[in-house]
Amino acid sequence: MPNTAEKRAQARRVNRVQAAHAAPGAYPKKGASSVASQNRQKNRSGYKRPRTGFFERYPVASVAGLIIVIGLVVLYLQQNKIGPFATPPIAQATCDLKTHHCNKAPIMTIDKNKTYIATIKTAKGNIVINLDAKNTPITVNNFVFLAQQHFYDNTYFWRVEAPGMTSPLGGASTLQLIQGGSVSNVGQDANTIPGYTISDEKVTGSYTAGDIAMANTGQPNSGSTQFFICTGDNSKYLAKSYTIFGHVISGLDTALKIQPKDVIESVTIVVR
């Protein structure tokens, strides 16, 4: 029988042979192979994991599709003026109350579906007017703008027409009206006041008592700040070339008391 020393030497030889043929790393347990060992062998043999996602399987098509989607989003934003393509807001006009000069005509800000009530305050009482925003939005927008800018504060009712009076334009009066909104107490405002004009609008009405209309120079589209209130029926005397933009709902008796050079203390606007 081999002696004990010989058995130990043989065992060592067997261990060296096994160690020489073993893969680097931890030895697998006897009778089983580890998953890590199998994966390492697959990798050594050129094994590749299958591509399961769409982006991995079709990279070119995926990038092209993404570019198309981005392009469509940008086009939508441009067409609808959203986000970075939104139209910047237009600055509203302003008026210098020392010179009564405005830097431009007002932009449209009123809502034609709302009701605008103007109150003209004078020392003889108030004149309250329902403005016709629906039919004359340009003229009402202009009047509201000037009132809110306090343009009319301390301006004049310079012209008073009534049968039996002498018209400030010369001759006997045939009209019945008061004209105001002038910086000058004789109505002779400079061209720099307010520095712009507005477009005429279709005349609805016939200049009967209580109607308020935009004054002009006699030329088309020459209205700006001055207006007149009919204190009687002028339908037989006035051509329909002055935009009627409202009607007195209270204070017509005050209008009948107005005399030349009476002051408009203020014009306030209420929106309903």
Backbone as CSV, one residue per row, in Angstrom:
resi,resn,N_x,N_y,N_z,CA_x,CA_y,CA_z,C_x,C_y,C_z
1,MET,0.844,-1.194,0.000,0.000,0.000,0.000,0.876,1.240,0.000
2,PRO,0.476,2.238,-0.757,1.284,3.447,-0.765,1.294,4.047,0.630
3,ASN,2.387,4.625,1.000,2.437,5.255,2.312,1.740,6.604,2.281
4,THR,1.624,7.137,3.467,0.860,8.396,3.605,1.518,9.529,2.862
5,ALA,2.824,9.623,2.838,3.537,10.704,2.149,3.276,10.673,0.668
6,GLU,3.218,9.440,0.124,2.970,9.307,-1.321,1.564,9.743,-1.664
7,LYS,0.568,9.438,-0.802,-0.807,9.866,-1.049,-0.912,11.382,-1.045
8,ARG,-0.214,11.993,-0.124,-0.285,13.450,-0.061,0.343,14.083,-1.305
9,ALA,1.427,13.501,-1.804,2.073,14.032,-3.003,1.167,13.884,-4.212
10,GLN,0.499,12.757,-4.306,-0.413,12.531,-5.433,-1.570,13.520,-5.381
11,ALA,-2.091,13.755,-4.188,-3.194,14.707,-4.046,-2.774,16.105,-4.480
12,ARG,-1.511,16.448,-4.148,-1.047,17.779,-4.550,-0.922,17.895,-6.061
13,ARG,-0.455,16.824,-6.722,-0.354,16.837,-8.186,-1.739,17.019,-8.825
14,VAL,-2.725,16.312,-8.299,-4.090,16.437,-8.838,-4.607,17.871,-8.669
15,ASN,-4.378,18.455,-7.539,-4.833,19.824,-7.296,-4.173,20.814,-8.246
16,ARG,-2.844,20.599,-8.517,-2.162,21.502,-9.444,-2.734,21.396,-10.843
17,VAL,-3.033,20.187,-11.291,-3.623,19.989,-12.628,-4.977,20.674,-12.715
18,GLN,-5.806,20.515,-11.680,-7.131,21.133,-11.688,-7.024,22.659,-11.676
19,ALA,-6.080,23.135,-10.891,-5.908,24.598,-10.831,-5.439,25.165,-12.149
20,ALA,-4.578,24.416,-12.873,-4.073,24.889,-14.155,-5.161,24.982,-15.203
21,HIS,-6.197,24.123,-15.110,-7.271,24.118,-16.104,-8.502,24.912,-15.670
22,ALA,-8.497,25.431,-14.485,-9.671,26.165,-14.014,-9.681,27.586,-14.593
23,ALA,-10.956,28.206,-14.861,-11.090,29.588,-15.333,-10.773,30.553,-14.206
24,PRO,-10.254,31.751,-14.501,-9.965,32.725,-13.454,-11.225,33.040,-12.659
25,GLY,-11.102,33.417,-11.437,-12.244,33.775,-10.606,-12.623,32.648,-9.692
26,ALA,-13.787,32.786,-9.075,-14.256,31.790,-8.102,-14.565,30.485,-8.778
27,TYR,-14.295,29.399,-8.105,-14.583,28.064,-8.637,-16.057,27.779,-8.469
28,PRO,-16.749,27.208,-9.505,-18.147,26.833,-9.331,-18.254,25.666,-8.374
29,LYS,-19.437,25.648,-7.782,-19.677,24.533,-6.876,-19.718,23.229,-7.658
30,LYS,-19.335,22.170,-6.972,-19.281,20.848,-7.595,-20.668,20.457,-8.059
31,GLY,-20.756,19.999,-9.327,-22.024,19.526,-9.884,-22.924,20.612,-10.409
32,ALA,-22.507,21.911,-10.409,-23.352,23.007,-10.894,-22.475,24.043,-11.577
33,SER,-23.054,24.789,-12.487,-22.324,25.859,-13.164,-23.012,27.181,-12.875
34,SER,-22.273,28.213,-12.577,-22.872,29.505,-12.230,-23.311,30.253,-13.482
35,VAL,-24.357,31.145,-13.297,-24.855,31.967,-14.413,-23.772,32.903,-14.906
36,ALA,-23.004,33.452,-13.973,-21.932,34.376,-14.359,-20.912,33.682,-15.229
37,SER,-20.589,32.442,-14.909,-19.615,31.690,-15.700,-20.133,31.436,-17.094
38,GLN,-21.459,31.131,-17.191,-22.056,30.886,-18.504,-22.042,32.166,-19.345
39,ASN,-22.363,33.294,-18.703,-22.378,34.554,-19.442,-20.993,34.922,-19.950
40,ARG,-19.969,34.674,-19.115,-18.617,34.975,-19.566,-18.236,34.134,-20.763
41,GLN,-18.683,32.872,-20.744,-18.358,31.996,-21.874,-19.080,32.443,-23.129
42,LYS,-20.367,32.912,-22.975,-21.101,33.394,-24.140,-20.438,34.623,-24.739
43,ASN,-19.970,35.508,-23.832,-19.307,36.714,-24.334,-18.012,36.375,-25.071
44,ARG,-17.311,35.388,-24.564,-16.071,34.983,-25.233,-16.336,34.357,-26.583
45,SER,-17.522,33.778,-26.737,-17.857,33.109,-27.999,-18.513,34.051,-29.003
46,GLY,-18.595,35.437,-28.701,-19.190,36.411,-29.627,-20.691,36.563,-29.476
47,TYR,-21.272,36.136,-28.403,-22.713,36.234,-28.185,-23.114,37.696,-28.002
48,LYS,-24.224,38.132,-28.637,-24.744,39.491,-28.516,-26.178,39.458,-28.022
49,ARG,-26.510,40.413,-27.089,-27.870,40.490,-26.565,-28.804,41.007,-27.647
50,PRO,-29.944,40.402,-27.851,-30.865,40.846,-28.914,-31.420,42.233,-28.622
51,ARG,-31.645,43.036,-29.684,-32.240,44.379,-29.551,-33.748,44.245,-29.506
52,THR,-34.320,44.677,-28.413,-35.773,44.508,-28.251,-36.551,45.805,-28.427
53,GLY,-35.977,47.036,-28.152,-36.675,48.313,-28.277,-36.698,48.822,-29.710
54,PHE,-37.755,49.650,-30.017,-37.889,50.203,-31.375,-36.705,51.095,-31.723
55,PHE,-36.293,51.928,-30.775,-35.183,52.850,-31.029,-33.887,52.095,-31.284
56,GLU,-33.726,50.954,-30.613,-32.507,50.172,-30.828,-32.553,49.429,-32.156
57,ARG,-33.748,48.973,-32.544,-33.869,48.195,-33.782,-33.861,49.093,-35.014
58,TYR,-34.458,50.319,-34.868,-34.545,51.214,-36.031,-34.023,52.606,-35.655
59,PRO,-32.758,52.762,-35.428,-32.228,54.052,-34.976,-32.413,55.191,-35.980
60,VAL,-32.218,54.917,-37.264,-32.342,55.972,-38.282,-33.786,56.445,-38.382
61,ALA,-34.706,55.484,-38.448,-36.127,55.836,-38.534,-36.573,56.588,-37.282
62,SER,-36.043,56.216,-36.133,-36.418,56.875,-34.886,-35.988,58.339,-34.895
63,VAL,-34.758,58.599,-35.318,-34.255,59.987,-35.373,-35.052,60.799,-36.375
64,ALA,-35.353,60.204,-37.545,-36.126,60.912,-38.571,-37.520,61.242,-38.048
65,GLY,-38.149,60.287,-37.353,-39.475,60.535,-36.796,-39.464,61.630,-35.752
66,LEU,-38.424,61.637,-34.922,-38.308,62.672,-33.901,-38.155,64.055,-34.533
67,ILE,-37.374,64.145,-35.601,-37.198,65.423,-36.303,-38.515,65.900,-36.897
68,ILE,-39.295,64.994,-37.448,-40.593,65.356,-38.039,-41.540,65.884,-36.962
69,VAL,-41.584,65.203,-35.816,-42.457,65.640,-34.724,-42.071,67.031,-34.241
70,ILE,-40.765,67.264,-34.070,-40.302,68.581,-33.628,-40.675,69.646,-34.653
71,GLY,-40.524,69.308,-35.942,-40.880,70.253,-37.002,-42.359,70.609,-36.982
72,LEU,-43.206,69.600,-36.763,-44.659,69.847,-36.713,-45.029,70.710,-35.515
73,VAL,-44.384,70.470,-34.387,-44.656,71.281,-33.195,-44.258,72.735,-33.435
74,VAL,-43.093,72.947,-34.032,-42.638,74.303,-34.330,-43.576,75.003,-35.310
75,LEU,-44.027,74.266,-36.322,-44.957,74.829,-37.309,-46.271,75.230,-36.647
76,TYR,-46.765,74.390,-35.747,-48.018,74.695,-35.037,-47.857,75.956,-34.192
77,LEU,-46.742,76.068,-33.485,-46.494,77.243,-32.652,-46.395,78.511,-33.491
78,GLN,-45.759,78.391,-34.673,-45.639,79.555,-35.557,-46.998,79.999,-36.081
79,GLN,-47.796,79.040,-36.559,-49.084,79.379,-37.157,-50.058,79.957,-36.138
80,ASN,-49.967,79.505,-34.897,-50.892,79.958,-33.862,-50.277,81.019,-32.953
81,LYS,-49.055,81.463,-33.300,-48.392,82.540,-32.553,-48.359,82.244,-31.055
82,ILE,-47.785,81.074,-30.738,-47.701,80.620,-29.356,-46.247,80.596,-28.913
83,GLY,-46.056,80.798,-27.614,-44.717,80.686,-27.042,-43.744,81.680,-27.654
84,PRO,-42.585,81.205,-28.124,-41.576,82.125,-28.660,-42.017,82.838,-29.930
85,PHE,-43.092,82.352,-30.552,-43.573,82.958,-31.800,-44.763,83.887,-31.560
86,ALA,-45.123,84.099,-30.298,-46.257,84.976,-29.984,-45.945,86.407,-30.409
87,THR,-46.969,87.077,-30.942,-46.796,88.466,-31.362,-46.637,89.355,-30.140
88,PRO,-45.576,90.135,-30.056,-45.402,90.998,-28.881,-46.528,92.024,-28.799
89,PRO,-46.997,92.321,-27.593,-48.099,93.276,-27.442,-47.724,94.658,-27.966
90,ILE,-48.706,95.312,-28.585,-48.485,96.665,-29.107,-48.762,97.665,-27.988
91,ALA,-47.840,98.564,-27.779,-47.982,99.546,-26.706,-49.114,100.518,-27.019
92,GLN,-49.922,100.802,-26.008,-51.008,101.764,-26.158,-50.437,103.170,-26.321
93,ALA,-51.197,104.009,-27.002,-50.795,105.410,-27.173,-50.798,106.118,-25.818
94,THR,-50.068,107.197,-25.752,-50.052,108.035,-24.547,-50.182,109.491,-24.966
95,CYS,-50.678,110.296,-24.042,-50.871,111.721,-24.324,-50.169,112.571,-23.265
96,ASP,-49.511,113.616,-23.719,-48.883,114.584,-22.824,-49.943,115.627,-22.481
97,LEU,-50.356,115.669,-21.225,-51.448,116.551,-20.838,-51.026,118.022,-20.762
98,LYS,-49.720,118.274,-20.822,-49.284,119.673,-20.862,-49.455,120.259,-22.259
99,THR,-49.202,119.444,-23.258,-49.320,119.912,-24.648,-50.572,119.371,-25.324
100,HIS,-51.222,118.369,-24.682,-52.368,117.673,-25.267,-52.023,117.042,-26.618
101,HIS,-50.775,116.591,-26.711,-50.337,115.881,-27.910,-50.190,114.399,-27.559
102,CYS,-50.723,113.545,-28.424,-50.628,112.101,-28.236,-49.646,111.542,-29.261
103,ASN,-48.912,110.525,-28.858,-47.851,110.025,-29.744,-48.383,109.240,-30.933
104,LYS,-49.645,108.790,-30.861,-50.272,108.086,-31.983,-51.745,107.891,-31.668
105,ALA,-52.483,107.372,-32.636,-53.886,107.041,-32.399,-53.969,105.839,-31.467
106,PRO,-55.020,105.742,-30.657,-55.108,104.617,-29.716,-55.341,103.292,-30.435
107,ILE,-54.785,102.216,-29.876,-55.091,100.886,-30.392,-56.444,100.459,-29.837
108,MET,-57.064,99.495,-30.503,-58.389,99.049,-30.089,-58.297,98.234,-28.802
109,THR,-58.996,98.686,-27.779,-58.993,97.972,-26.503,-60.398,97.670,-25.987
110,ILE,-61.421,98.306,-26.520,-62.761,98.085,-25.987,-63.322,96.754,-26.467
111,ASP,-64.325,96.272,-25.758,-65.059,95.071,-26.124,-66.405,95.513,-26.686
112,LYS,-66.654,95.238,-27.948,-67.884,95.697,-28.603,-69.135,95.096,-27.986
113,ASN,-68.982,94.018,-27.235,-70.139,93.363,-26.628,-70.449,93.872,-25.224
114,LYS,-69.663,94.849,-24.758,-69.916,95.414,-23.444,-70.532,96.803,-23.558
115,THR,-71.074,97.259,-22.446,-71.716,98.574,-22.402,-70.766,99.573,-21.749
116,TYR,-70.594,100.722,-22.406,-69.713,101.778,-21.897,-70.552,103.017,-21.599
117,ILE,-70.490,103.465,-20.357,-71.241,104.640,-19.923,-70.246,105.752,-19.600
118,ALA,-70.417,106.903,-20.242,-69.546,108.053,-20.001,-70.306,109.107,-19.199
119,THR,-69.643,109.672,-18.211,-70.233,110.758,-17.419,-69.379,112.002,-17.587
120,ILE,-69.969,113.026,-18.191,-69.285,114.307,-18.365,-69.676,115.194,-17.181
121,LYS,-68.678,115.544,-16.386,-68.927,116.354,-15.193,-68.677,117.829,-15.492
122,THR,-69.662,118.667,-15.156,-69.511,120.117,-15.310,-69.979,120.796,-14.027
123,ALA,-69.724,122.067,-13.933,-70.161,122.819,-12.758,-71.677,122.916,-12.702
124,LYS,-72.351,122.685,-13.823,-73.810,122.796,-13.873,-74.512,121.449,-13.755
125,GLY,-73.730,120.398,-13.572,-74.313,119.070,-13.436,-73.612,118.069,-14.336
126,ASN,-74.088,116.840,-14.291,-73.501,115.765,-15.085,-74.344,115.443,-16.308
127,ILE,-73.660,115.031,-17.353,-74.316,114.532,-18.563,-73.855,113.087,-18.729
128,VAL,-74.795,112.160,-18.687,-74.468,110.734,-18.737,-74.852,110.184,-20.105
129,ILE,-73.920,109.475,-20.734,-74.087,109.036,-22.121,-73.841,107.535,-22.240
130,ASN,-74.743,106.863,-22.915,-74.554,105.450,-23.258,-73.841,105.405,-24.610
131,LEU,-72.593,104.915,-24.608,-71.793,104.891,-25.840,-72.117,103.649,-26.663
132,ASP,-72.184,103.822,-27.979,-72.574,102.736,-28.889,-71.335,101.996,-29.395
133,ALA,-70.792,101.128,-28.530,-69.570,100.396,-28.892,-69.823,99.392,-30.011
134,LYS,-71.015,98.851,-30.094,-71.315,97.822,-31.093,-71.270,98.376,-32.505
135,ASN,-71.891,99.533,-32.737,-71.998,100.082,-34.092,-70.877,101.060,-34.447
136,THR,-70.248,101.658,-33.428,-69.179,102.633,-33.715,-67.966,102.357,-32.803
137,PRO,-67.356,101.195,-32.946,-66.251,100.830,-32.030,-65.034,101.736,-32.131
138,ILE,-64.707,102.225,-33.347,-63.515,103.073,-33.497,-63.700,104.386,-32.740
139,THR,-64.857,104.996,-32.918,-65.121,106.286,-32.277,-65.253,106.144,-30.772
140,VAL,-65.947,105.103,-30.329,-66.092,104.878,-28.885,-64.739,104.550,-28.253
141,ASN,-63.946,103.726,-28.923,-62.618,103.395,-28.406,-61.773,104.661,-28.244
142,ASN,-61.870,105.547,-29.210,-61.120,106.810,-29.142,-61.598,107.669,-27.974
143,PHE,-62.912,107.774,-27.816,-63.472,108.604,-26.746,-63.108,108.033,-25.375
144,VAL,-63.210,106.716,-25.245,-62.864,106.052,-23.981,-61.382,106.253,-23.674
145,PHE,-60.550,106.094,-24.687,-59.104,106.291,-24.508,-58.803,107.696,-24.000
146,LEU,-59.363,108.715,-24.657,-59.097,110.094,-24.262,-59.610,110.381,-22.854
147,ALA,-60.772,109.845,-22.525,-61.317,110.045,-21.182,-60.414,109.413,-20.137
148,GLN,-59.956,108.187,-20.404,-59.097,107.490,-19.440,-57.716,108.117,-19.341
149,GLN,-57.290,108.804,-20.388,-56.023,109.544,-20.344,-56.189,110.899,-19.640
150,HIS,-57.441,111.246,-19.256,-57.773,112.541,-18.653,-57.540,113.689,-19.625
151,PHE,-57.587,113.380,-20.914,-57.392,114.398,-21.939,-58.465,115.488,-21.834
152,TYR,-59.723,115.073,-21.536,-60.829,116.024,-21.538,-60.899,116.880,-20.278
153,ASP,-60.126,116.548,-19.255,-60.182,117.330,-18.022,-59.803,118.785,-18.307
154,ASN,-60.702,119.678,-17.920,-60.485,121.133,-18.050,-60.455,121.613,-19.500
155,THR,-61.066,120.841,-20.401,-61.283,121.355,-21.756,-62.634,122.081,-21.786
156,TYR,-62.995,122.610,-22.965,-64.131,123.535,-23.014,-65.287,123.051,-23.882
157,PHE,-66.495,123.415,-23.431,-67.644,123.504,-24.326,-67.588,124.921,-24.892
158,TRP,-67.059,125.051,-26.082,-66.824,126.387,-26.627,-67.941,126.858,-27.555
159,ARG,-68.732,125.922,-28.047,-69.754,126.273,-29.040,-71.141,125.906,-28.526
160,VAL,-72.042,126.874,-28.550,-73.436,126.624,-28.166,-74.320,127.166,-29.287
161,GLU,-75.156,126.288,-29.818,-76.079,126.673,-30.900,-77.518,126.471,-30.420
162,ALA,-78.340,127.486,-30.641,-79.760,127.394,-30.315,-80.505,128.448,-31.128
163,PRO,-81.725,128.163,-31.540,-82.489,129.153,-32.312,-82.565,130.498,-31.577
164,GLY,-82.325,131.566,-32.297,-82.354,132.905,-31.717,-80.987,133.384,-31.284
165,MET,-79.993,132.466,-31.243,-78.644,132.877,-30.874,-77.834,133.161,-32.131
166,THR,-76.737,133.847,-31.939,-75.798,134.041,-33.029,-74.792,132.902,-32.989
167,SER,-74.624,132.210,-34.103,-73.692,131.088,-34.139,-72.262,131.594,-34.044
168,PRO,-71.411,130.891,-33.290,-69.989,131.290,-33.251,-69.329,131.136,-34.607
169,LEU,-69.978,130.425,-35.533,-69.458,130.277,-36.885,-69.972,131.389,-37.801
170,GLY,-70.838,132.245,-37.234,-71.371,133.367,-38.002,-72.819,133.166,-38.377
171,GLY,-73.610,134.228,-38.302,-75.010,134.176,-38.694,-75.896,133.656,-37.569
172,ALA,-77.200,133.628,-37.828,-78.165,133.166,-36.838,-78.119,131.648,-36.738
173,SER,-78.232,131.142,-35.541,-78.187,129.697,-35.328,-79.452,129.024,-35.844
174,THR,-79.279,127.921,-36.498,-80.406,127.061,-36.870,-80.297,125.705,-36.166
175,LEU,-79.116,125.411,-35.653,-78.874,124.141,-34.981,-79.165,124.246,-33.488
176,GLN,-79.266,123.081,-32.853,-79.414,122.996,-31.399,-78.383,121.984,-30.889
177,LEU,-77.247,122.509,-30.398,-76.179,121.612,-29.948,-75.176,122.354,-29.092
178,ILE,-74.378,121.579,-28.373,-73.215,122.116,-27.675,-72.016,121.305,-28.144
179,GLN,-70.908,121.974,-28.406,-69.709,121.288,-28.877,-68.588,121.480,-27.874
180,GLY,-67.924,120.358,-27.520,-66.887,120.423,-26.498,-65.696,119.550,-26.825
181,GLY,-64.784,119.481,-25.853,-63.569,118.697,-26.021,-62.419,119.484,-26.590
182,SER,-62.537,120.815,-26.635,-61.482,121.658,-27.198,-60.576,122.178,-26.086
183,VAL,-59.277,122.189,-26.360,-58.315,122.759,-25.424,-58.443,124.285,-25.425
184,SER,-58.817,124.844,-26.574,-59.011,126.282,-26.705,-60.462,126.632,-26.373
185,ASN,-60.674,127.758,-25.712,-62.050,128.137,-25.363,-62.803,128.757,-26.537
186,VAL,-62.125,128.802,-27.703,-62.821,129.236,-28.912,-62.801,128.130,-29.967
187,GLY,-62.336,126.967,-29.584,-62.390,125.804,-30.478,-61.272,125.701,-31.488
188,GLN,-60.327,126.625,-31.477,-59.264,126.632,-32.478,-58.027,125.886,-31.963
189,ASP,-58.092,124.590,-31.940,-56.960,123.785,-31.482,-55.912,123.656,-32.586
190,ALA,-54.669,123.590,-32.198,-53.571,123.412,-33.158,-53.603,122.016,-33.753
191,ASN,-52.924,121.844,-34.882,-52.878,120.532,-35.537,-52.172,119.471,-34.686
192,THR,-51.379,119.933,-33.752,-50.673,118.987,-32.870,-51.585,118.436,-31.779
193,ILE,-52.821,118.914,-31.715,-53.793,118.462,-30.722,-54.882,117.667,-31.429
194,PRO,-54.993,116.413,-31.198,-54.121,115.531,-30.403,-52.967,114.950,-31.219
195,GLY,-52.887,115.312,-32.511,-51.797,114.802,-33.348,-52.181,113.606,-34.185
196,TYR,-53.449,113.243,-34.195,-53.910,112.118,-35.025,-55.387,112.322,-35.351
197,THR,-55.886,111.573,-36.296,-57.314,111.557,-36.610,-57.786,110.106,-36.659
198,ILE,-59.111,109.908,-36.663,-59.675,108.563,-36.714,-60.573,108.429,-37.940
199,SER,-60.870,107.196,-38.288,-61.697,106.922,-39.462,-63.170,107.178,-39.155
200,ASP,-63.900,107.662,-40.155,-65.351,107.804,-40.032,-66.000,106.427,-39.974
201,GLU,-67.155,106.350,-39.349,-67.931,105.117,-39.309,-69.348,105.398,-39.795
202,LYS,-70.054,104.342,-40.142,-71.413,104.488,-40.674,-72.301,105.186,-39.649
203,VAL,-73.053,106.167,-40.128,-73.938,106.929,-39.240,-75.248,106.180,-39.062
204,THR,-75.529,105.832,-37.820,-76.833,105.265,-37.469,-77.518,106.263,-36.554
205,GLY,-78.668,106.741,-36.923,-79.340,107.804,-36.190,-79.484,109.018,-37.076
206,SER,-80.070,110.075,-36.518,-80.348,111.241,-37.366,-80.163,112.565,-36.628
207,TYR,-79.320,112.625,-35.624,-78.998,113.850,-34.903,-80.208,114.447,-34.194
208,THR,-80.937,113.580,-33.529,-82.061,114.051,-32.717,-81.567,114.371,-31.312
209,ALA,-82.432,114.954,-30.493,-82.048,115.402,-29.152,-81.433,114.250,-28.349
210,GLY,-80.255,114.513,-27.797,-79.569,113.514,-26.979,-78.465,112.771,-27.696
211,ASP,-78.455,112.810,-29.029,-77.390,112.125,-29.766,-76.056,112.843,-29.535
212,ILE,-74.978,112.067,-29.419,-73.634,112.624,-29.340,-72.860,112.165,-30.573
213,ALA,-72.193,113.097,-31.235,-71.511,112.793,-32.495,-70.110,113.385,-32.489
214,MET,-69.242,112.775,-33.319,-67.864,113.253,-33.454,-67.822,114.430,-34.421
215,ALA,-67.238,115.529,-33.986,-67.056,116.683,-34.866,-65.891,116.410,-35.810
216,ASN,-65.845,117.122,-36.927,-64.715,116.987,-37.852,-64.499,118.304,-38.584
217,THR,-63.517,118.319,-39.460,-63.177,119.559,-40.170,-63.989,119.747,-41.445
218,GLY,-64.855,118.802,-41.741,-65.573,118.827,-43.007,-64.959,117.902,-44.029
219,GLN,-63.762,117.403,-43.738,-63.085,116.459,-44.615,-63.286,115.035,-44.086
220,PRO,-63.259,114.039,-44.961,-63.415,112.651,-44.505,-62.309,112.254,-43.532
221,ASN,-62.680,111.444,-42.559,-61.725,110.850,-41.605,-60.885,111.906,-40.884
222,SER,-61.517,112.994,-40.469,-60.787,114.075,-39.818,-61.205,114.280,-38.355
223,GLY,-62.004,113.358,-37.812,-62.394,113.466,-36.407,-61.229,113.134,-35.488
224,SER,-61.286,113.679,-34.252,-60.212,113.356,-33.300,-60.702,113.469,-31.862
225,THR,-60.879,114.688,-31.365,-61.230,114.846,-29.949,-62.550,115.591,-29.731
226,GLN,-62.856,116.562,-30.565,-64.056,117.356,-30.331,-65.328,116.587,-30.711
227,PHE,-66.363,116.821,-29.950,-67.653,116.144,-30.135,-68.774,117.151,-29.904
228,PHE,-69.959,116.808,-30.336,-71.105,117.671,-30.028,-72.292,116.823,-29.569
229,ILE,-73.092,117.448,-28.708,-74.305,116.817,-28.179,-75.503,117.590,-28.717
230,CYS,-76.400,116.873,-29.346,-77.611,117.518,-29.869,-78.561,117.824,-28.705
231,THR,-78.891,119.099,-28.547,-79.842,119.487,-27.500,-81.258,119.613,-28.052
232,GLY,-81.382,119.420,-29.353,-82.684,119.435,-30.014,-82.581,118.618,-31.292
233,ASP,-83.597,118.708,-32.126,-83.632,117.929,-33.374,-82.893,118.679,-34.489
234,ASN,-81.777,118.082,-34.914,-80.983,118.674,-35.998,-81.062,117.837,-37.274
235,SER,-81.981,116.907,-37.350,-82.029,115.965,-38.466,-82.246,116.656,-39.812
236,LYS,-82.853,117.816,-39.817,-83.114,118.515,-41.073,-81.926,119.364,-41.523
237,TYR,-80.951,119.539,-40.648,-79.896,120.500,-40.936,-78.511,119.879,-41.109
238,LEU,-78.308,118.682,-40.611,-76.975,118.086,-40.650,-76.920,116.904,-41.610
239,ALA,-75.941,116.941,-42.515,-75.693,115.783,-43.383,-75.087,114.666,-42.530
240,LYS,-75.303,113.435,-42.960,-74.819,112.297,-42.167,-73.325,112.058,-42.407
241,SER,-72.555,113.050,-41.991,-71.098,112.954,-42.134,-70.396,113.047,-40.786
242,TYR,-71.169,112.985,-39.715,-70.617,113.031,-38.369,-71.044,111.757,-37.634
243,THR,-70.088,110.972,-37.237,-70.384,109.680,-36.618,-71.111,109.859,-35.288
244,ILE,-72.330,109.320,-35.209,-73.081,109.327,-33.949,-72.623,108.122,-33.139
245,PHE,-72.056,108.359,-31.950,-71.477,107.243,-31.196,-72.078,107.044,-29.811
246,GLY,-73.241,107.664,-29.555,-73.894,107.434,-28.275,-75.129,108.297,-28.118
247,HIS,-75.764,108.153,-26.953,-76.994,108.909,-26.690,-77.054,109.252,-25.209
248,VAL,-77.499,110.473,-24.914,-77.631,110.929,-23.532,-78.759,110.153,-22.857
249,ILE,-78.466,109.561,-21.702,-79.494,108.840,-20.943,-79.861,109.592,-19.665
250,SER,-79.070,110.597,-19.320,-79.368,111.421,-18.149,-78.590,112.721,-18.267
251,GLY,-79.263,113.832,-17.940,-78.558,115.113,-17.917,-78.732,115.957,-19.164
252,LEU,-79.723,115.650,-19.987,-79.957,116.515,-21.149,-80.332,117.921,-20.691
253,ASP,-80.992,118.017,-19.530,-81.325,119.334,-18.982,-80.057,120.100,-18.613
254,THR,-79.013,119.363,-18.181,-77.730,120.008,-17.907,-77.117,120.542,-19.192
255,ALA,-77.207,119.746,-20.260,-76.663,120.176,-21.552,-77.322,121.467,-22.017
256,LEU,-78.593,121.626,-21.724,-79.313,122.839,-22.139,-78.865,124.070,-21.347
257,LYS,-78.190,123.848,-20.218,-77.719,124.972,-19.393,-76.310,125.428,-19.777
258,ILE,-75.639,124.638,-20.591,-74.246,124.940,-20.925,-74.152,126.235,-21.730
259,GLN,-73.145,127.046,-21.377,-72.872,128.295,-22.082,-71.455,128.233,-22.669
260,PRO,-71.178,129.053,-23.705,-69.836,129.052,-24.276,-68.757,129.281,-23.212
261,LYS,-67.684,128.507,-23.313,-66.527,128.540,-22.427,-66.753,127.844,-21.090
262,ASP,-67.880,127.161,-20.927,-68.042,126.315,-19.744,-67.038,125.160,-19.816
263,VAL,-66.561,124.763,-18.655,-65.472,123.788,-18.577,-65.998,122.364,-18.350
264,ILE,-65.368,121.433,-19.050,-65.566,120.011,-18.749,-64.583,119.661,-17.636
265,GLU,-65.107,119.372,-16.467,-64.212,119.072,-15.339,-63.548,117.708,-15.503
266,SER,-64.316,116.728,-15.973,-63.761,115.390,-16.194,-64.747,114.574,-17.007
267,VAL,-64.230,113.482,-17.582,-65.068,112.493,-18.243,-64.647,111.135,-17.694
268,THR,-65.570,110.436,-17.083,-65.274,109.115,-16.515,-66.055,108.049,-17.270
269,ILE,-65.474,106.840,-17.292,-66.057,105.729,-18.041,-66.357,104.564,-17.085
270,VAL,-67.545,104.010,-17.221,-67.925,102.807,-16.491,-68.234,101.728,-17.521
271,VAL,-67.691,100.518,-17.312,-67.899,99.404,-18.240,-68.794,98.379,-17.581
272,ARG,-69.808,97.935,-18.297,-70.740,96.933,-17.754,-70.830,95.735,-18.694
